[in-house]
Amino acid sequence: MTLFVRPTARLTLLALPLALTAALPAFAQSANSGSNVTVYGRVDLGAGRYAQDVKTSEDTKAMVQDSSTARLGFRGTEDLGGGLSAFFNLEHRFKADTGSQDGSLMWKDKAFVGLTHTRYGQLTLGRQSSPLDTRGVNGRFEAFGGDSLASNGSRGARFAAKWDNAAYYQSPSFNGLAIGVAYAAKESALSKNLSGVQMDYASGPLVLSIGQQTDASATDDWKSLALAGSYDFRVAKVMAIWAKSTDLGTNDQGEQKVLTVGVQIPAGPGQIRASYQNREDNAAQGGAEEKRLGVGYQYTLSKRSSINLSLARHQYQKGSVNNTVPLQYEVALRHNF
């Protein structure tokens, strides 16, 4: 749905985060004992040498930039009694190096409201993560949590990470097994409705995930499947993600496969981390192949703050193009609040 927004309304929307921040103390005082609202976020900036565009050149440039996108979020819950609670979550993304908004959406990462029951699970409505991104292919299965220069992201293949106008049901855990089902109507200019399912199993040091979803654009729709898992050996935690998207393109002949493997090794006050990713497009998608290796160390200053050291090597091949970017590096300071 597209709405016309008057200039005065735009100013109101831009002022919303500040107004919410100012109103939180009064809200907290007036709320009953079963309600709470939390302000949270992250600022994460790094200095180093970064690739400009591996698809077109091997050039790197010394810069100060976001090591991971900064965020400002608001979440709250209210205990309704009998095991039932209402909750909401809003999260804004921005670039801390310039102060600019990340993209065109105010609440780019999430904007949803929901009900949860200790026995029956939870239902959420609004803009939220798709099934594969919610508990499947996300930061817990990538060695750097999907963030920092050395990271290889966390989503893989071509599935959409966020769905608008979505309804998502997440079951409680039954002996370690939990199931999520989601549906999003094509209220915007999409060729079809979106749907997906995800299953998660956790038992001690072992976590496994499998999920499938259908995404769409205005002219195309495609399917994605993802498998992911991790095992904590205490001396090292290993993890892997395999994802495949099919039926890409209007002729449904395109495919993309992504494999990501990683390890986290406790060392001193932090962790040594390594992550490798291979991404392949079939001929119908252009036949590109990308390989990326990241190695780093997270030095933990406190529960909220860390210094993250990164090294990365990136290769891209497509037709006559064969670019290998010289070693990239970064030193970043991250603070979560």
C-alpha positions in Angstrom: 0.0 0.0 0.0 1.4 3.4 -1.0 0.4 6.5 1.0 1.0 10.2 0.2 2.7 11.8 3.1 2.5 15.6 3.5 5.7 17.5 4.4 4.5 18.2 7.9 3.8 14.5 8.4 7.4 13.7 7.2 8.7 16.0 9.9 6.6 14.3 12.5 7.9 10.9 11.4 11.5 12.1 11.6 10.9 13.4 15.1 9.3 10.1 16.3 12.5 8.5 17.7 13.3 11.6 19.7 9.8 11.9 21.0 9.7 8.2 22.0 13.0 8.6 23.8 11.7 11.6 25.7 8.5 9.9 26.6 9.9 6.7 27.9 10.6 7.8 31.5 7.0 9.1 31.9 5.7 5.9 30.3 7.7 3.7 32.6 6.3 5.6 35.7 2.7 5.4 34.5 2.9 1.7 33.4 1.7 -1.0 35.8 4.1 -3.4 37.5 3.5 -6.0 34.7 4.7 -3.7 31.9 8.1 -2.6 30.8 9.7 -0.8 27.8 13.4 -1.2 26.9 15.6 1.1 24.7 18.4 -0.8 23.1 20.9 -0.4 20.3 24.4 -0.6 18.9 27.1 1.7 17.6 30.0 -0.1 15.8 32.6 1.8 13.9 35.9 0.6 12.3 39.0 2.0 10.6 40.8 0.0 8.0 41.3 -0.7 4.3 38.2 -1.9 2.4 37.4 -3.3 -1.0 35.5 -0.7 -3.2 33.6 -3.1 -5.5 35.0 -6.6 -6.0 32.8 -7.1 -9.1 34.5 -4.3 -11.0 38.0 -3.9 -9.6 40.6 -5.0 -7.1 41.0 -1.6 -5.5 40.9 -1.0 -1.8 40.6 2.3 0.1 41.5 3.4 3.7 38.3 4.5 5.4 36.4 5.0 8.7 33.0 3.3 8.3 30.4 1.2 10.1 31.7 -2.3 11.0 28.1 -3.2 11.4 25.0 -1.1 10.9 24.1 1.0 13.9 20.7 0.5 15.4 18.2 2.1 17.8 15.3 -0.1 19.1 12.3 0.0 21.4 10.7 -3.1 22.8 8.1 -3.7 25.5 6.0 -6.3 27.1 2.9 -6.3 29.3 1.8 -9.3 31.4 -1.9 -9.9 30.8 -2.1 -12.8 33.3 -2.6 -16.5 32.9 0.6 -17.0 31.0 -0.4 -14.5 28.3 1.7 -11.3 27.4 1.5 -8.6 24.8 4.6 -7.2 23.3 6.0 -4.9 20.5 9.4 -4.3 18.9 10.5 -1.3 16.7 14.1 -1.1 15.3 15.7 1.7 13.3 18.9 1.3 11.4 21.4 4.1 10.6 25.0 4.8 9.6 27.0 5.9 12.7 29.9 7.2 10.6 27.7 9.9 8.9 24.5 9.9 11.0 22.4 9.1 8.0 19.4 6.7 7.9 20.1 3.3 6.4 17.8 3.0 3.5 14.4 4.6 3.0 12.5 2.9 5.9 12.3 4.4 9.3 11.9 1.0 11.0 13.9 -1.0 8.5 14.7 -4.0 10.7 11.4 -4.6 12.4 8.1 -3.1 13.4 5.7 -5.6 14.9 3.2 -6.3 17.7 2.3 -9.7 19.1 0.9 -11.9 21.8 2.8 -14.8 23.5 1.6 -17.6 25.8 3.9 -19.8 27.8 2.0 -22.8 26.7 0.7 -22.0 23.2 3.5 -20.0 21.6 3.5 -16.6 20.0 1.9 -14.7 17.1 3.4 -11.5 15.6 2.0 -9.1 13.0 3.9 -6.5 11.0 7.3 -6.0 9.4 9.6 -8.8 10.6 12.2 -11.3 9.7 11.2 -14.0 7.2 11.2 -17.7 8.4 14.7 -18.5 7.1 16.1 -15.3 8.7 14.3 -15.5 12.0 15.8 -18.6 13.5 17.4 -20.3 10.5 20.1 -18.6 8.6 21.0 -15.9 11.1 24.0 -14.7 13.1 24.1 -17.7 15.4 25.3 -19.9 12.5 28.0 -17.5 11.2 31.3 -17.2 13.1 31.2 -13.4 13.4 27.5 -13.2 14.1 26.9 -11.7 10.6 28.8 -8.5 11.6 32.2 -6.9 11.1 34.5 -6.9 8.0 35.6 -10.5 8.5 32.0 -11.7 8.6 30.4 -13.4 5.6 26.9 -12.1 6.4 24.3 -14.5 7.6 21.5 -14.8 5.0 22.9 -16.6 2.0 21.2 -17.4 -1.3 18.5 -15.0 -2.6 15.7 -15.3 0.0 14.3 -12.0 1.5 15.4 -11.3 5.0 12.4 -9.1 5.9 8.7 -9.4 5.1 6.1 -6.6 5.2 2.5 -7.2 6.2 3.4 -10.6 7.8 1.8 -12.9 10.3 4.2 -15.2 12.0 3.4 -18.0 14.5 6.2 -19.5 16.6 5.5 -22.6 18.6 7.0 -23.2 22.1 9.8 -25.8 22.3 8.8 -29.4 22.7 11.8 -31.5 23.8 14.1 -29.1 21.9 11.9 -28.9 18.7 10.2 -25.7 17.7 8.3 -24.8 14.5 7.6 -21.4 12.9 5.0 -20.7 10.2 4.7 -17.3 8.3 2.4 -15.7 5.7 2.5 -12.3 4.1 -0.2 -11.0 1.8 0.8 -9.3 -1.4 -0.5 -5.9 -0.3 2.4 -4.1 -2.1 3.5 -4.7 -5.7 4.3 -8.4 -5.4 3.5 -11.1 -7.9 2.1 -13.4 -5.2 1.7 -14.0 -1.5 4.7 -15.1 0.6 4.8 -18.2 2.8 7.3 -20.2 4.7 8.1 -22.6 7.5 11.1 -23.2 9.7 12.0 -25.9 12.2 14.6 -25.6 14.9 16.1 -28.3 17.2 18.4 -27.7 20.1 19.9 -30.2 22.5 22.8 -29.3 24.6 25.8 -28.3 22.4 23.9 -29.2 19.2 21.6 -26.8 17.3 20.0 -27.6 13.9 17.7 -25.6 11.6 15.9 -26.3 8.4 13.5 -23.9 6.6 11.8 -23.2 3.3 10.1 -20.1 2.0 8.7 -18.5 -1.2 9.6 -14.9 -2.0 8.3 -12.6 -4.7 9.0 -9.3 -6.6 6.6 -7.5 -8.9 7.6 -9.7 -11.8 9.0 -12.9 -10.3 8.7 -15.5 -7.5 11.2 -18.0 -6.3 11.8 -20.6 -3.6 14.6 -21.0 -1.1 15.8 -23.8 1.2 18.3 -23.5 4.0 20.0 -25.9 6.4 22.2 -24.8 9.2 23.7 -26.1 12.4 26.3 -25.7 15.1 28.1 -27.8 17.7 29.9 -26.5 20.7 32.9 -28.7 21.5 33.9 -26.2 24.3 37.4 -25.9 22.9 35.8 -24.8 19.7 32.4 -24.1 18.3 31.9 -25.1 14.6 29.0 -24.0 12.4 27.7 -24.2 8.9 25.0 -22.8 6.6 23.9 -24.2 3.2 21.2 -22.4 1.3 19.8 -22.7 -2.2 17.4 -20.5 -4.2 15.6 -21.9 -7.3 13.1 -20.7 -9.9 14.9 -17.4 -10.2 14.1 -15.2 -13.1 10.9 -14.9 -15.2 11.9 -18.2 -16.9 12.4 -20.0 -13.5 15.8 -21.3 -14.7 18.0 -19.4 -12.3 19.7 -20.9 -9.2 22.0 -19.7 -6.5 23.8 -21.8 -3.9 25.7 -20.6 -0.9 27.9 -22.5 1.6 29.3 -20.8 4.7 31.4 -22.6 7.3 33.0 -21.1 10.5 34.6 -21.7 13.8 34.8 -19.8 17.1 37.7 -20.6 19.5 37.9 -19.2 23.0 41.2 -17.4 23.5 42.2 -15.2 26.4 39.5 -12.5 27.1 37.8 -13.1 23.7 37.5 -15.4 20.7 39.5 -16.2 17.6 37.0 -16.5 14.7 37.2 -17.7 11.1 34.5 -17.8 8.4 34.6 -19.0 4.7 31.8 -18.6 2.1 31.4 -19.9 -1.4 28.5 -18.4 -3.5 27.6 -19.8 -7.0 25.1 -18.6 -9.6 24.2 -21.0 -12.4 24.4 -20.0 -16.1 20.9 -18.7 -16.1 21.8 -16.2 -13.3 25.1 -15.1 -15.0 27.5 -17.8 -13.8 29.2 -15.8 -11.1 31.2 -17.3 -8.3 32.4 -15.6 -5.1 34.8 -16.9 -2.5 35.5 -15.0 0.7 37.6 -15.8 3.8 37.5 -13.8 7.0 39.7 -14.2 10.1 39.5 -12.1 13.2 39.6 -11.8 17.0 37.0 -10.3 19.3 38.6 -8.7 22.4 35.9 -8.5 25.0 36.1 -5.3 27.1 32.8 -5.9 29.0 29.4 -7.5 28.4 28.5 -4.6 26.1 31.8 -3.4 24.6 34.4 -5.1 22.4 37.2 -4.4 20.0 37.0 -6.5 16.8 40.0 -7.2 14.6 39.3 -8.4 11.1 41.2 -9.7 8.0 39.4 -10.6 4.8 40.2 -11.9 1.3 37.7 -11.8 -1.4 37.6 -13.3 -4.9 35.0 -12.8 -7.7 34.7 -14.6 -11.0 32.3 -14.0 -13.9 33.1 -14.6 -17.5 36.3 -12.8 -18.3 36.3 -11.0 -14.9 38.6 -12.6 -12.3 39.2 -10.2 -9.4 41.0 -11.0 -6.2 41.0 -8.1 -3.7 44.3 -7.6 -1.8 44.1 -8.3 2.0 41.5 -6.1 3.7 41.8 -5.2 7.4 39.8 -3.4 10.1 40.0 -2.4 13.8 36.5 -1.7 15.1 35.0 -0.6 18.4 31.5 -1.9 19.2 29.2 -0.9 22.0 25.8 -2.4 22.6 23.3 -0.7 24.9 
